[in-house]
């Protein structure tokens, strides 16, 4: 009995000096997490490669300004990206800010934002949107900057290695310049809404050839890379599209273009647009897809 007791006592002493790995609570923010403010419970669902796009709905009061843009992007989806790839107080850039979805997301998520917009009307609507849809409820509204101008020039004024995240949905070449189809006629022309970005020759939507457009877009995003801090990320939201009968793999072409400019692909998300209407494209002669998804390219600047 004595030997047994001594043996138990020895084991207990050994256990006192052996550190036991304890699983942290699922809502615990790991101190090693330098990327964001998310707990394990919040982090894991964001790594799923397919997201359902979440919009406010056409009837929502805050959708009025959003509808003025021919290709708006939901600030709710941008918020998810901002929450994952930044911490509160960090700096986010959108070089094609449109009507300010990224800046609205930054204000709501307590980040600082810079948005560049070539079109004066859209730049004005961005400022109006921040004032009306966010207002003084969040102190970070004053930390959102809308810069009206050509991104090619504006980006040269940004300090190198100063940005924590770049997120944008750039023009998809000249697809908005096409003759109005069923969708455009029903959703925009019939309501007197703009169906493209305008006639400014500096606009990427007015570049005639796809290859030239791709190089121009790559050059602008390449300038963003210079302003991005080492190890930080860029998320680019794009969609594949048709040019007459040819199907353009825009997301793949852009990924290759950006890898040549110093970014490394880290993943690809599919953003499922399940709310979109279906139109009789191609019927009854040929297969023409109803494209109901976008892609989010996740790229990183090497450390």
Protein Blocks (a to p, Z undefined) as FASTA:
>chain_A
ZZmmmmmmmmmmmmmmmccdddddfkbccfklmkbmcdfklmmmmmpcbdcdddebjklm
klmmmmmpmbdcdfklmmmmmmmmpcehiacddfblonommmmmmmmnopacddddfblm
lmmmmmmmmmmmnmmmbmklmmpccdeddfklmmmmpcghkbfbdcddddehjllmpccd
fklmmmmmmnopafbebjcfkbmklcfblklmmmmmmmmmmmmmmmpcghiacddddddd
dehjbccdfklmmmmmmmmnopacfbdcddddfkbccdfehiakbccdddfbdcdddddd
dZZ
